[in-house]
Amino acid sequence: MSRFAPLPEPPYYAVIFTAQLSKDTQGYAAMAEKMGELAASQPGYLGIESTRDAGGLGITVSYWLDEAALTNWKAVSEHLYAQKMGREKWYEHYTLRVAKVERAYAGPKGR
C-alpha cells in the first residue's frame, strides 16, 4: 500500500497541518484515526499523507477538491471537537496552511 495519496490532476487544495505533540497524548491516536476515517467520508475529500518523527513533530497533508469541501470539513462537529482537544490538550504548537495546488509532479514508480 502506498503512503502517497492518489490524486487527480490539479487544481485542488492541500491543507498542511504541522504539529508538535504535547506530553499528554492520551486519546490522541484514536482521535487521529477517527478523523482520518471521517475526513475520507466527506464530499470533496481526495486523500491524505501523514508522517510523525520520534520527537512528536507531525505533518499531515489532506487534499480536497475545492474550497467548498474545505469549508464543509471545517464545520463537521466531530472535527470541531478534535480541534478543541488539540488546542487544549494534545498540541504544544501547530500551524495550518491552506494552498491551492496548481501543478504536481511525481518521480519514478515501481522502485
Backbone as JSON, one array per atom type, in Angstrom:
{
  "sequence": "MSRFAPLPEPPYYAVIFTAQLSKDTQGYAAMAEKMGELAASQPGYLGIESTRDAGGLGITVSYWLDEAALTNWKAVSEHLYAQKMGREKWYEHYTLRVAKVERAYAGPKGR",
  "N": [[0.84, -1.19, 0.0], [0.59, 2.16, -0.88], [2.02, 5.1, 0.57], [1.44, 7.46, -0.47], [-1.01, 9.78, -1.45], [-3.56, 9.05, -3.8], [-3.97, 11.17, -6.29], [-5.91, 13.5, -8.3], [-5.39, 15.24, -11.44], [-4.16, 18.58, -11.02], [-6.19, 21.58, -10.81], [-6.39, 21.47, -7.19], [-6.9, 21.46, -3.63], [-4.67, 21.74, -0.84], [-4.34, 21.01, 2.55], [-2.16, 21.76, 4.96], [-1.0, 20.54, 7.83], [0.94, 21.02, 10.54], [2.28, 19.85, 13.5], [3.4, 19.87, 16.89], [3.41, 17.44, 19.25], [2.12, 17.47, 22.59], [3.07, 16.5, 25.94], [0.96, 15.08, 27.0], [-0.76, 12.78, 25.51], [-2.9, 11.14, 25.66], [-5.57, 9.44, 24.26], [-5.17, 10.61, 21.81], [-4.21, 9.14, 19.5], [-6.38, 7.46, 18.85], [-8.31, 9.39, 18.25], [-7.1, 10.67, 16.08], [-7.11, 8.61, 14.18], [-9.87, 8.24, 13.92], [-10.58, 10.77, 12.87], [-9.27, 10.67, 10.42], [-10.74, 8.66, 9.11], [-13.28, 9.84, 9.15], [-12.84, 12.19, 7.66], [-12.29, 11.04, 5.18], [-14.79, 10.26, 4.42], [-16.09, 12.5, 3.62], [-17.65, 14.7, 1.23], [-15.75, 15.71, -1.57], [-13.27, 15.12, -0.53], [-9.96, 14.07, -1.19], [-7.64, 12.69, -0.46], [-4.92, 11.73, 1.82], [-1.77, 12.36, 3.37], [0.64, 11.52, 5.74], [3.01, 11.92, 8.39], [5.13, 11.28, 11.24], [7.69, 12.18, 13.49], [10.08, 10.72, 15.84], [10.27, 12.52, 17.9], [7.8, 13.64, 18.15], [6.93, 15.54, 16.31], [4.72, 16.17, 13.77], [3.49, 15.98, 10.4], [0.77, 16.47, 8.44], [-0.9, 16.22, 5.43], [-3.79, 16.98, 3.92], [-5.94, 16.49, 1.14], [-8.15, 18.23, -1.0], [-10.98, 18.7, -3.11], [-12.09, 21.26, -3.65], [-12.65, 24.66, -2.42], [-15.13, 24.74, -1.16], [-15.46, 22.13, -0.2], [-13.44, 22.12, 1.74], [-14.42, 24.08, 3.53], [-16.79, 22.86, 4.37], [-15.75, 20.56, 5.65], [-14.34, 21.74, 7.74], [-16.43, 22.53, 9.36], [-17.62, 20.26, 10.42], [-19.01, 18.66, 13.2], [-17.71, 16.69, 14.86], [-15.11, 17.03, 14.01], [-14.66, 19.65, 14.82], [-14.69, 19.26, 17.59], [-12.4, 17.62, 17.87], [-10.46, 19.48, 17.08], [-10.65, 21.3, 19.19], [-9.81, 19.69, 21.36], [-7.2, 19.23, 20.53], [-6.08, 21.84, 20.65], [-6.38, 22.36, 23.42], [-5.2, 20.19, 24.74], [-3.55, 18.2, 23.3], [-1.63, 19.38, 21.55], [1.43, 21.05, 21.59], [2.27, 23.05, 19.97], [1.1, 24.28, 16.82], [0.7, 24.64, 13.25], [-1.33, 25.63, 10.54], [-1.85, 25.46, 7.16], [-3.27, 26.48, 4.1], [-3.36, 25.66, 0.75], [-3.59, 26.21, -2.75], [-3.15, 23.84, -5.13], [-1.49, 24.07, -8.04], [0.19, 22.86, -9.87], [1.6, 19.6, -10.2], [4.07, 17.12, -9.73], [5.6, 13.91, -10.21], [7.89, 11.35, -9.14], [10.03, 8.55, -10.01], [8.32, 5.42, -10.54], [7.47, 2.26, -9.09], [9.77, 1.48, -7.7]],
  "CA": [[0.0, 0.0, 0.0], [1.37, 3.39, -0.99], [1.78, 6.16, 1.55], [1.11, 8.65, -1.25], [-2.42, 9.89, -1.8], [-3.83, 9.01, -5.24], [-4.59, 12.47, -6.55], [-6.22, 13.83, -9.69], [-4.62, 16.37, -11.98], [-4.55, 19.85, -10.42], [-6.05, 22.15, -9.46], [-7.09, 21.0, -5.99], [-6.4, 22.16, -2.45], [-3.92, 21.0, 0.17], [-4.32, 21.56, 3.91], [-0.91, 21.29, 5.54], [-1.1, 20.68, 9.28], [2.18, 20.65, 11.21], [2.02, 19.97, 14.94], [4.26, 19.26, 17.89], [2.58, 16.87, 20.32], [2.45, 17.76, 23.98], [3.39, 15.28, 26.7], [-0.3, 14.38, 27.27], [-1.34, 12.34, 24.25], [-3.94, 10.14, 25.91], [-6.72, 9.56, 23.38], [-4.82, 11.26, 20.55], [-4.11, 8.2, 18.38], [-7.73, 7.03, 18.48], [-8.98, 10.52, 17.61], [-6.48, 10.87, 14.77], [-7.63, 7.56, 13.29], [-11.28, 8.55, 13.67], [-10.66, 11.94, 11.99], [-8.89, 10.22, 9.08], [-11.89, 7.95, 8.55], [-14.36, 10.8, 8.94], [-12.47, 13.05, 6.53], [-12.4, 10.25, 3.96], [-16.21, 10.11, 4.06], [-16.63, 13.81, 3.27], [-17.63, 15.07, -0.19], [-14.62, 16.54, -1.98], [-12.01, 14.6, 0.02], [-9.18, 13.39, -2.22], [-6.62, 11.81, 0.12], [-4.13, 12.25, 2.93], [-0.4, 11.88, 3.58], [0.98, 11.91, 7.11], [4.21, 11.34, 9.0], [5.47, 11.83, 12.55], [9.01, 11.72, 13.92], [10.17, 10.18, 17.2], [10.14, 13.62, 18.85], [6.41, 14.09, 18.21], [6.58, 16.51, 15.28], [3.99, 15.51, 12.69], [3.0, 16.75, 9.27], [-0.32, 15.81, 7.73], [-1.41, 16.99, 4.3], [-5.03, 16.43, 3.36], [-6.2, 17.07, -0.17], [-9.58, 18.49, -1.18], [-11.35, 19.08, -4.46], [-12.33, 22.7, -3.79], [-12.79, 25.4, -1.15], [-16.39, 24.36, -0.51], [-15.19, 20.9, 0.56], [-12.66, 22.54, 2.92], [-15.33, 24.79, 4.43], [-17.69, 21.86, 4.95], [-14.97, 19.72, 6.59], [-14.02, 22.56, 8.91], [-17.64, 22.71, 10.17], [-18.13, 18.98, 10.95], [-18.98, 18.78, 14.66], [-16.67, 15.84, 15.45], [-13.84, 17.66, 13.68], [-14.55, 20.81, 15.71], [-14.32, 18.74, 18.91], [-10.99, 17.2, 17.78], [-9.66, 20.7, 17.07], [-10.67, 21.82, 20.56], [-8.95, 18.83, 22.16], [-5.84, 19.5, 20.1], [-5.65, 23.12, 21.21], [-6.38, 22.33, 24.88], [-4.52, 19.06, 25.37], [-2.6, 17.37, 22.57], [-0.59, 20.06, 20.79], [2.26, 22.09, 22.18], [2.25, 24.12, 18.96], [0.71, 23.8, 15.49], [0.41, 25.59, 12.18], [-2.19, 25.1, 9.49], [-1.74, 26.25, 5.94], [-4.13, 26.02, 3.01], [-2.74, 26.05, -0.51], [-4.17, 25.7, -3.99], [-2.14, 23.14, -5.92], [-1.64, 24.42, -9.45], [0.97, 21.9, -10.62], [2.12, 18.48, -9.39], [4.99, 16.25, -10.45], [5.91, 12.69, -9.48], [9.15, 10.72, -9.51], [9.98, 7.17, -10.52], [7.35, 4.49, -9.97], [7.86, 0.87, -9.1], [11.03, 1.2, -7.02]],
  "C": [[0.88, 1.25, 0.0], [1.01, 4.37, 0.11], [1.45, 7.48, 0.86], [-0.37, 8.63, -1.6], [-2.58, 9.81, -3.32], [-4.63, 10.24, -5.64], [-4.89, 12.68, -8.03], [-5.24, 14.89, -10.2], [-5.08, 17.64, -11.29], [-5.48, 20.61, -11.35], [-6.88, 21.4, -8.42], [-6.43, 21.7, -4.81], [-5.67, 21.21, -1.5], [-4.02, 21.75, 1.5], [-3.12, 20.94, 4.59], [-0.95, 21.6, 7.04], [0.18, 20.13, 9.91], [1.97, 20.87, 12.7], [3.08, 19.26, 15.76], [3.36, 18.75, 19.0], [3.06, 17.33, 21.68], [2.8, 16.44, 24.66], [2.13, 14.44, 26.95], [-0.97, 14.01, 25.96], [-2.42, 11.27, 24.45], [-5.16, 10.42, 25.03], [-6.39, 10.12, 22.01], [-4.84, 10.29, 19.37], [-5.49, 7.76, 17.9], [-8.47, 8.16, 17.77], [-8.41, 10.77, 16.22], [-6.99, 9.84, 13.75], [-9.08, 7.84, 12.92], [-11.41, 9.73, 12.7], [-10.26, 11.56, 10.56], [-10.03, 9.52, 8.37], [-13.03, 8.9, 8.24], [-14.06, 11.71, 7.76], [-12.68, 12.31, 5.21], [-13.85, 10.07, 3.5], [-16.85, 11.42, 3.6], [-16.61, 14.05, 1.77], [-16.44, 15.98, -0.49], [-13.28, 16.12, -1.42], [-11.28, 13.83, -1.06], [-8.15, 12.42, -1.65], [-5.84, 12.49, 1.21], [-2.75, 11.61, 2.92], [0.05, 12.4, 4.94], [2.24, 11.21, 7.58], [4.45, 12.01, 10.35], [6.84, 11.31, 12.94], [8.99, 11.27, 15.38], [10.01, 11.27, 18.26], [8.74, 14.2, 18.93], [6.01, 15.15, 17.21], [5.91, 15.76, 14.13], [3.57, 16.48, 11.62], [1.95, 15.9, 8.57], [-0.8, 16.75, 6.64], [-2.67, 16.28, 3.83], [-5.35, 17.2, 2.09], [-7.7, 17.11, -0.41], [-9.83, 19.03, -2.58], [-11.47, 20.6, -4.64], [-12.5, 23.34, -2.41], [-14.08, 25.06, -0.42], [-16.2, 23.09, 0.32], [-14.4, 21.21, 1.83], [-13.57, 23.19, 3.96], [-16.27, 23.81, 5.13], [-16.97, 20.98, 5.97], [-14.68, 20.49, 7.87], [-15.2, 22.66, 9.87], [-18.21, 21.41, 10.74], [-17.94, 18.95, 12.46], [-17.9, 17.92, 15.32], [-15.28, 16.41, 15.17], [-13.61, 18.89, 14.57], [-14.13, 20.37, 17.11], [-12.85, 18.3, 18.91], [-10.06, 18.41, 17.77], [-9.54, 21.29, 18.48], [-9.74, 21.01, 21.46], [-7.48, 19.05, 21.8], [-5.29, 20.77, 20.71], [-5.46, 23.04, 22.73], [-5.46, 21.28, 25.48], [-3.35, 18.49, 24.56], [-1.45, 18.1, 21.89], [0.12, 21.12, 21.62], [2.25, 23.31, 21.28], [1.78, 23.49, 17.65], [0.6, 24.96, 14.53], [-0.47, 24.87, 11.17], [-2.1, 26.04, 8.31], [-2.65, 25.64, 4.88], [-3.52, 26.55, 1.71], [-3.51, 25.46, -1.68], [-3.02, 25.09, -4.79], [-2.43, 23.41, -7.4], [-0.93, 23.42, -10.36], [1.41, 20.8, -9.66], [2.97, 17.6, -10.29], [5.27, 15.02, -9.59], [7.2, 12.1, -10.01], [8.94, 9.29, -9.99], [8.96, 6.31, -9.79], [7.98, 3.1, -9.97], [9.2, 0.57, -8.44], [10.8, 0.89, -5.58]]
}
